[in-house]
Amino acid sequence: MGTKFKIINKKNIYDGFFKMHEVTLKYQKYDGSWTNNIKRELFGGAQVSAVLPYDPIKKEIVLIQQFRPGTISKNFDHYLNEIVAGIIDKGEDPESAAVRECLEETGCKVKKLIPIQGYFPAPGSSESFYYLYLGEVETFKGSRIMGMENENEDIFVKSYKIEDVKEKMQNGKFLNGLTLIALQWFFLNIYKN
């Protein structure tokens, strides 16, 4: 199978915490012909590892809550309920990043890592790719504040009974797509009650 697209030009138009590229390309249409040149801005995107921390013995899930700048244009709570996720460091594999991020963001050590799914969260505008895992951990009582101080992270962490998480999901309390995908997979494949 040959490549069905041709990159005419790609240049970096912003290089900050994230990158932005301007790409000129064309792609092959279903009838075999080629499109005219198309110019698009592409968010350089992050390669991300994400973990749904789950305690199979206590039947609990660890969730985090943190401020998300992307929510400021909407009238929602700007501190979203989420699973663990972080950028894969240069030279790091997705599994190692998942284990590291889980410890950094929750204080929980991953005992077993189970792949769920890899996917593009926004392929029309971003080069990001997410690696999603279920991480078996030992949960804890109460709550804690975690995160990397040098990254200005201030993460609220708490363990929840599986039924409480399911109820939150049914009541629309999760606004993060990554978290919804992980939880839907969990309730379809692991905890089917």
C-alpha positions as CSV (number, residue, x, y, z in Angstrom):
1,M,0.0,0.0,0.0
2,G,1.6,3.3,-1.1
3,T,1.3,6.6,0.6
4,K,-1.9,8.3,-0.2
5,F,-0.7,11.8,0.7
6,K,2.1,14.2,-0.3
7,I,3.6,16.8,2.0
8,I,4.4,19.9,-0.1
9,N,5.8,22.0,2.8
10,K,5.9,21.8,6.6
11,K,7.1,24.6,8.7
12,N,7.2,25.3,12.4
13,I,5.2,28.5,13.2
14,Y,5.2,28.3,17.0
15,D,7.6,26.6,19.4
16,G,6.5,27.0,23.1
17,F,5.2,24.5,25.6
18,F,3.5,23.0,22.6
19,K,4.4,23.4,18.9
20,M,2.3,24.5,16.0
21,H,3.1,23.6,12.3
22,E,1.8,24.9,9.1
23,V,1.5,22.1,6.6
24,T,0.8,22.2,2.9
25,L,-0.3,18.8,1.5
26,K,-2.5,17.0,-0.9
27,Y,-4.1,13.6,-0.6
28,Q,-5.5,10.9,-2.9
29,K,-9.3,11.0,-3.2
30,Y,-11.4,7.8,-3.3
31,D,-11.7,8.0,-7.1
32,G,-7.9,7.9,-7.4
33,S,-7.4,11.6,-8.3
34,W,-5.6,14.0,-6.0
35,T,-6.9,17.0,-4.1
36,N,-5.5,20.5,-4.8
37,N,-2.9,21.7,-2.3
38,I,-4.4,22.2,1.2
39,K,-2.9,24.4,3.9
40,R,-3.6,23.6,7.5
41,E,-2.2,24.5,10.9
42,L,-1.5,21.4,12.9
43,F,-1.0,21.4,16.7
44,G,2.4,19.7,17.1
45,G,0.7,17.6,19.6
46,A,1.9,15.5,22.5
47,Q,2.6,11.8,22.7
48,V,0.8,10.9,25.8
49,S,0.5,7.9,28.2
50,A,-2.6,7.7,30.3
51,V,-3.6,5.3,33.1
52,L,-6.9,4.4,34.7
53,P,-5.7,3.4,38.2
54,Y,-7.8,0.5,39.5
55,D,-7.6,-1.6,42.7
56,P,-9.2,-5.0,41.8
57,I,-9.1,-6.1,45.5
58,K,-10.9,-3.1,47.0
59,K,-13.0,-2.5,43.8
60,E,-11.9,1.1,43.7
61,I,-10.7,3.6,41.0
62,V,-8.3,6.5,41.7
63,L,-9.4,9.8,40.0
64,I,-7.6,13.1,39.9
65,Q,-8.8,16.6,39.7
66,Q,-6.9,19.6,38.4
67,F,-7.3,23.0,36.8
68,R,-7.4,22.8,32.9
69,P,-6.8,26.1,31.0
70,G,-8.7,24.8,27.9
71,T,-12.0,25.1,29.9
72,I,-11.8,28.8,30.5
73,S,-14.2,29.8,27.7
74,K,-17.0,27.6,29.0
75,N,-19.2,28.0,32.1
76,F,-18.1,24.7,33.7
77,D,-16.1,23.7,36.7
78,H,-12.5,24.3,35.5
79,Y,-11.2,21.5,37.8
80,L,-11.9,18.4,35.8
81,N,-12.3,14.8,37.1
82,E,-9.8,12.8,35.2
83,I,-7.6,9.8,35.0
84,V,-3.8,10.0,35.0
85,A,-2.1,11.3,31.9
86,G,1.2,12.9,30.9
87,I,3.6,13.6,28.1
88,I,6.0,10.8,27.2
89,D,9.6,12.1,27.7
90,K,12.1,11.9,24.9
91,G,13.6,8.4,24.8
92,E,10.9,7.0,27.1
93,D,8.5,4.3,26.0
94,P,4.7,4.6,26.6
95,E,4.6,1.9,29.3
96,S,7.4,3.5,31.4
97,A,5.7,6.9,31.0
98,A,2.4,5.5,32.2
99,V,4.0,3.9,35.3
100,R,5.9,7.1,36.1
101,E,2.9,9.4,35.6
102,C,0.7,7.3,37.8
103,L,3.3,7.5,40.7
104,E,3.8,11.3,40.2
105,E,0.1,12.2,39.9
106,T,-1.4,9.7,42.5
107,G,1.3,8.4,44.6
108,C,0.2,4.9,43.6
109,K,2.7,2.3,42.2
110,V,1.5,0.3,39.2
111,K,1.6,-3.4,39.9
112,K,0.3,-4.5,36.5
113,L,-0.2,-2.5,33.3
114,I,-2.8,-3.6,30.8
115,P,-3.0,-1.9,27.3
116,I,-6.5,-0.6,26.5
117,Q,-6.2,1.3,23.2
118,G,-4.0,3.8,21.4
119,Y,-5.8,6.6,19.5
120,F,-5.6,10.1,17.9
121,P,-7.7,12.4,20.1
122,A,-8.2,15.1,17.4
123,P,-6.7,14.0,14.0
124,G,-8.2,16.9,12.1
125,S,-6.1,19.5,13.9
126,S,-3.4,17.7,16.0
127,E,-0.6,15.2,15.6
128,S,-1.1,14.0,19.2
129,F,-1.4,10.3,19.9
130,Y,-2.5,8.8,23.2
131,Y,-1.6,5.4,24.7
132,L,-4.2,4.3,27.1
133,Y,-3.7,1.7,29.9
134,L,-5.5,0.1,32.9
135,G,-3.1,0.2,35.8
136,E,-3.6,-2.2,38.8
137,V,-2.7,-0.3,42.0
138,E,-3.4,-0.4,45.7
139,T,-5.7,2.5,46.6
140,F,-5.7,4.5,49.8
141,K,-8.1,6.1,52.3
142,G,-8.8,9.8,52.2
143,S,-7.3,12.2,49.7
144,R,-4.0,13.7,48.9
145,I,-2.4,16.5,46.8
146,M,0.2,15.4,44.3
147,G,2.0,16.7,41.2
148,M,5.3,18.0,40.1
149,E,6.1,21.4,41.7
150,N,8.4,22.3,38.8
151,E,5.5,21.8,36.4
152,N,3.1,23.9,38.6
153,E,0.9,20.8,39.1
154,D,-1.6,20.9,42.0
155,I,-3.5,17.6,41.7
156,F,-6.3,16.5,44.1
157,V,-6.3,12.7,44.3
158,K,-8.9,10.4,45.8
159,S,-10.0,6.7,45.6
160,Y,-13.7,6.0,44.7
161,K,-15.8,2.9,44.9
162,I,-16.5,1.6,41.4
163,E,-20.2,2.1,41.7
164,D,-19.6,5.8,42.7
165,V,-17.5,6.3,39.6
166,K,-20.2,4.7,37.4
167,E,-22.8,7.0,38.9
168,K,-20.6,10.0,38.3
169,M,-20.3,8.9,34.7
170,Q,-24.0,8.4,34.2
171,N,-24.6,11.9,35.7
172,G,-22.3,13.6,33.2
173,K,-19.5,14.5,35.7
174,F,-16.7,13.6,33.3
175,L,-16.0,16.2,30.7
176,N,-12.6,14.9,29.6
177,G,-12.8,12.6,26.5
178,L,-9.8,10.5,27.5
179,T,-11.4,9.7,30.9
180,L,-14.7,8.9,29.3
181,I,-13.0,6.5,26.8
182,A,-11.1,4.7,29.7
183,L,-14.2,4.4,31.9
184,Q,-16.5,3.2,29.1
185,W,-13.9,0.5,28.2
186,F,-13.6,-0.4,31.9
187,F,-17.4,-0.8,32.3
188,L,-17.7,-2.8,29.1
189,N,-14.7,-5.1,29.7
190,I,-13.8,-5.3,33.4
191,Y,-16.7,-4.4,35.6
192,K,-19.9,-5.4,33.8
193,N,-22.4,-5.1,36.7
